[in-house]
Amino acid sequence: MRVDNKNYRTVWMKDTSVFLIEQNLLPFIFKIYEAKDYLDTCHAIKNMIVRGAGAIGATAGLGMAQAFLEAREDDFWEYIDKAKKDIEATRPTAQNLFYAVNRVYHAGKSSTDPRAAAIKEAQKIADEDVESCRKIGEYGNELIKDGFNIETHCNAGWLAFVDWGSALSPIYVAFREGKKVFVYADETRPRSQGARLTAWELKNEGVPYVILPDNVGAYLMSSGKIDLMIVGADRIARNGDVANKIGTFEKAIVAKEFNVPFYVAAPTSTFDLDCNSGKEIPIEERSEDEVLYQTGLTTKGKMEKILVCSPGSKVINPAFDVTPAKYITGIITEKGIIKPAENSIKKLFS
Ligand code: MRU
């Protein structure tokens, strides 16, 4: 994707460093973060310098590759095993993280040249992510008619992957094809990925949009303003239940009530066949501070963090919720659009 006429991926590796677009500073400051070793890469994932399932996965894979490069001969596998544990402990919900770490680990383990094999596998995961998202765009584009108004939640655009994105990819393909599309981007409290990141991406791509405060969705859907809703996914269970950014479940219930088609877009790397249903998906609890404070740009052009709640209040801050399969019209994958049901999901992997 292009930023100021330059092509970028959200994450890439050069020599022994992993480079990331610093997402905590967007949309105000565009800066590249350099993670010099795997612990730095863990820090970047945990602190959401990089976020979004696919981008977390690609970064975790590259972090694992960094560990292979850093490990010394005398305690090689102890170092690698510890790195695997450290990376897996950064964020618990996005399946892509575990998918990528395991692929890189096993590629290294089964090779006579573990370092080279790990790097090759990590790069392959990042390239596959780009290609899967491009195909999701093509399949999803078939759902979009000229003149459609589309709602999306959180940021499942290219910042949430290596390129293209999942939920936004069909919109980018439709827009580039010349279809008239309009996007309603849910603000997505508490971290406001919709208001900050989705809005920034859409502006860069020239796609017309507005930001929706989180509680406006039902009002708009009830008045027939939304033709289609597309969201991303952080983990999909084998029965088609979907974990995604907190607030998705509410939108899905409202969409069903008002007959708005509700699609999830995700690559097959987000499916977890070991999870029988959404009840088994671990939900990350994040710090109270994300709700109590907001960081933004002052009128003097400085980034500042301010308290926006009654001081001393207690907060609950689950980062994700699970939408049961019965609320989901279909899942857009790189292999086609499927029903959120166990038999369709099994076929994807056969
Ligand atoms: O907490 P985040 O920002 O890493 O959450 C991920 C998301 O952006 C959303 O849940 C998204 O819809 C799915 S990730 C492709």
Boltz pocket constraint, residues with backbone or C-beta under 6 A from the ligand:
constraints:
  - pocket:
      binder: B
      contacts: [[A, 50], [A, 51], [A, 52], [A, 53], [A, 54], [A, 153], [A, 154], [A, 155], [A, 156], [A, 157], [A, 160], [A, 166], [A, 193], [A, 231], [A, 232], [A, 233], [A, 234], [A, 243], [A, 244], [A, 245], [A, 246], [A, 265], [A, 319]]
      max_distance: 6.0
